[in-house]
Amino acid sequence: MTNKSKVNNNKRITKKERFDFIIDYFSNNNPNAGTELKYTTPYELIVAVILSAQCTDKRVNMITPPFFNKFPDINNLAKAEEKDVYELIKSCSYPNSKTRNLIGMAKKVRDIYNGIIPDEQKDLMNLPGVGRKTANVIASVVYNKPALAVDSHVFRVSARIGLTTNAKTPLDAEKQLVKYIPENKLSVAHHWLILHGRYVCKARNPDCDSCEIKRVCRYYQKNMSVLKKN
């Protein structure tokens, strides 16, 4: 650990110290964290992210190879029949609405953005099926813009660790997180928190024993204090 990540366990840590520790830890241990969605082009990533809503990356990665074989680019998808798209994505969650959104997204990109996935958040959010989270993923991953996408993993893990306080919505959480995370770390921090929530800080059974950031985790500290009292 670097000096920056050292925390005095005998005193209550500040939020800045918690952020510094976590940023330092992940910078050293997972500096190149990235999405687990498989893609090769901006088009493929936006399709994958739209499909990933309320669906696992593993399932999406099973769906996309035959999907991209049938619809290799924006123009092909824009001309697609709903029944053909539905048949390829029906194993994911909400296939009916995602079918409409995927075709609608492709038509708008083709007709308004000359077939190029836009790089501005407001333009991305103008596309069917693209909310703030998806827009931030595309802006940060594809275009390397300083944006932090808050999905269910990021929202939950941030609150549990103590990076956010009383955030009611993903936007509330995003606003709190960007106050403390350096601009050049925003994109990768999204992946740090997702992967930590997926493999360590799980929703139902967080693996605190193997967690390397538990010394600054509000959830762990609270539970340990309860155990000590008992």
N, C-alpha and C positions, 0 to 999 in steps of 0.2 A: 504493500500500500504506500501511496505517496503521503507526504505530510498533509496535503489538502484533505485527504480522506480520513484522517485520524479524528476520532470522536471520543471525548471524555465521557465515559459511561456513568460517571458519578454525578453528573449534573444534567439537567433537562436541556436537550438540544434545541436550537432554533430551527426554524423552517429552512433558512439559508444553509445551515450546516447539514441538514438532511439532504437537501438538493445537491450540495457540493459533494457529499459522500457518494451518493448514488450515481451522479454524473461521472465522478472519478472512477468508481468501481467499474461501471459498464464501459467507459472509455478504454480501460485497461484490459478488460476481460472479453468484451464483445464489440470491438471498435467498428466493425463493418457489418453490423446487423442489417438485415434487409427482409423484404417480404418473402413469404413462403409460397406465394402464388407464382405459378410458372407462366412466363410471358417472354416475348422477344421484341414486341413493338408497342408503342403507346396505345394503339387500337386494341391489342390483345390484353393489355393491362386494364383498360377501362371496362372491357367486357368482363374480365375476371373479377374486378372489384364490385361491379354491379351484381354479379352472380353471388358474391360472397356475403351479401347482407343476410343475416340470420342463417348462415350456412357455413360449414367448415371449409377451410382452405383445401383440405384433403379431398373432399367431395368435389369442389370446384376444379381441382387439378385432374380429376377423373373425367369431368364433363368437357373441358376445353379442347383437348386434342381433336376429337371428332368434330367439335363445333367449328374450330378454325380450319379444319380440312374442308368442311362444307361452306363456310363463310370466311374466307381468308382475309378480307379487308372490309373497310367501311362501305364501299359501293355494293359489294355482294350482300352484306347484311341489310343495307337500306332497301334492297329489292326483294328481300326474303318474304315468304308467306308465313303468317303466324303459326300455322300448323307445323311447318318444317322446323321452326325455331323451338317450339314447344316440345316436340319429340326429342330434341337433343338435350334439353335442360330440365325435363320433367322430374328428374330425380333430386333436384335441389328444392329448397323452400320457395314458396310463392311463385311457381313457374308461370302462371298466367300473367301476373303483373310484370314479371321480369321479361317475359316475351315481348309485351307491348313496349316496355321501356327500352329494351335493346334495339328494337327496330326503330322506335321514335328517336333514340339517341343517334343512331346511324344516319337517319334522314336529315336531322338538324346539322350534324357535322358535315354531311355532304353538301347540303343546300346553303348553309349559312357560313361555314368555316372552310369551304373549299376542300373538304375531305381530310382536313388536318385537325387532330385533337387540340383544342385550345389550351393555352397555358395560364390563363388568368382565372382566378377563383370564380368571379362573377359570371364569366362566360361558361365555365364548366357547370356551374349550378343552374344554368339556363337549359341544360340538357336533361331529358327525361331520365329518371332513375339515378340522377347525380345530386346528392345532398352535399352538405359542407364537408362531411368526413371523406366522401369519395373524391370531392374536388381537391381537398388537401393532400390526399394520397397521390393523385395524378400530378399535382403541381410540384410536390416534393420529390417523388420518386423519378418521374420522367424528366421534369424540367429543373430539378435541383433548387427549388425555391424554398425559402425559410417558412415552412408551414408545418403545423403539427395536427395530424388527424386524430380525433378522439373517438374510438369505437367503444364497444361494451367492455373489452378487456382493459383498455387504457383508463376508462372512466372508473371501473371497479378497483383496479390496482392502485391508481393514484390516490383514491380516497382511503383505501385500506392502509397503505404505507404512511400516509399523512402528507402527501404532496399537495393535496387539495383539501379544502375544509368547507363542508356544507354546500358543495356544488350540486345544484338541482338538475342541471342539464349538461350535455356534452360541451356546449358553448361556454357555460360557466367554468367547467373544468379546464377547457382550453385557455381561457383568459388567465386563470390562476397559474397554469403551468408555464405559459410563455413569459411570465414575469421573472421567472428564476432560471429558465433554461436558456443558455446562450443561443443566439440566432443560428450560429453554424452547427448547433447540435440538435436543432428542432426535428429535422427529418429523421435522424437516426434514433432519437429519443422515443419517437412513436414506435419503432420496432423493438427497442429495448423493453418497453412496458408491455407490448403485446406478447412478446416471447416469454417474458417473466410470468405474465398472467397465464399463459397457455401451459407452461411446463413446470412452474414452481408455485407461484401464488394462485393456485387454482381456485375456482369459485367456491366449491363446496369443501374441499379438503386441502387447504394450503400446506405445502410441504415446508414448514418453518424450520425443521431440523436441518435441512440441506441448504437453506437460504443464506446467502452470503451478505445480505443487506439487513438482516433481522435486527442488528444492533441499533439501527436508526428507524426501524419500522414501528409505527404507532400501534398497529394491531398486535404485534408481538409483545411490545412493552406492556400494553394493557393486559394481555392474557397472562403474562409472566407475573405481573403484580397481583393479579387475582389468585394465581396458584400459590404465591408466597404467603398470602393472607390466610389461605386455607391449610 
